[in-house]
Amino acid sequence: MIKKETKTEEIVETKYLCDFCGVEVRQTYTFCDVRCCICGRDMCPKHRVDYREPGDYNGGDYTTMICTECNKTSEPYFEKLKILLLNYEEEEEEILQEMKNVCMENVKNKGDNNEF
């Protein structure tokens, strides 16, 4: 005997909506382009900004995104971080140059006595 049954399945879909405008956000491979790395809100392309930390010139494999609100709020802090990084790089360069000078002076003072 053949008996036919009709089955109804309930499918639950998870959708990500922009926390700013309610538009559905299509998630790609990672959360790094959907969720703000500062406040954690979901955001559509219209409400996100590519964020690179000062000194991060190539951005790595994944770009870090922040929402437009966090970008506005964080702008003065980004400037402070850039200045801090520049000062650090200058000081680092000075220390490295001093180290090289002392090493070269040690080599000159030893002369031909190759006592290292």
N, C-alpha and C positions, 0 to 999 in steps of 0.2 A: 504494500500500500504506500502511496505517496501523499505526504501531508505538507502543505505549504504554510509557513508561518511568517508573519510580518514582524520585524524587529525595528524598534526605534531607538537610536543611540543619541545620547545627549553629549554634545561636544562643547567643551569649555575653551574659549579662546581668550588669551591674554593680550590685551592691546595696551600700548603705551601712548599716553596722550600728553601733549605739551602742557606743562603746568602754567604756562602764560596765556595761551590762546585756545587750548583744547583740541588742536589739530592732532590727528593720529600721527605718531612718530614711528617710522619703520626702523626697526632695529637691525643693524647690520651684524657684523661678526662679534663686536665687543660693545661694552657699555660706554667706552671712552668717547664716542661721538653722540651719545644720546643723553647722558646724565652729566650735569655740571660737577666738575671735580672739587668745587668749593662747597656749594650748598646742597648738592645731591638731587636737585630738581630735574625732571625730565624736560627736554627742550627740543623744539623743531629747528630746522636750519635757519629760520628767520630770527630765532632768539638765542643763537649761540655764536661764540667768537672763538677762533683758534687762539689758544694761549700758549706762549712759549716762555719758560722761565728765563730770566736774564742769564746769559751765558750759554743757553741751550740753542746753539746755532742751527743744528740740523733737525731737531725735533724728534729724532729717533724713529722707530717703526710706526708708532701711533701718535697722532697729534692729540694734545690734551685740549678739551673744549670746556669753556666756562660760559655761563649764561650772560646775557647782556647786562642784567642788573649787577651781578658780581663784578663784571668788567668795569662798569662805571664806578662802583664803590671802591674797587681795588686799585684804580689808576694811580692815586698818590703813593700807595704802597709799592707799586711796580717801579715808580720813579725812584723811591728810596732804595729799593733793592738794586736797581741799575747802578746808582751812585756808589752803593756799598761794594758792589762787584768790581767797579772800576777802581775804587780805592784799594781793594784787596789785590787786584792784578798789578797795580803800580807798586804796592809794597812788596808783593811777592817778587817782582822783577828786581827791585832794589836789593832785597835779601840775597837773591840768587847771584846778582852781580858782585855783591860784597863777598860771598862765599868763593866765587871764582877768583876774585882778586887775591884773597888770602891764600888760596891754594897755589896760585901762580907765584906769589911772594915766597911761599914755602919752598917751591921748586927752585926759584932763583937763589935763595939763601943756602940751599943744600949744594948748589954748584954741581960739580962733576962727581960728588960722592953719592952715588946711586943707592943711598940708604933709605929705603922706603919700608 
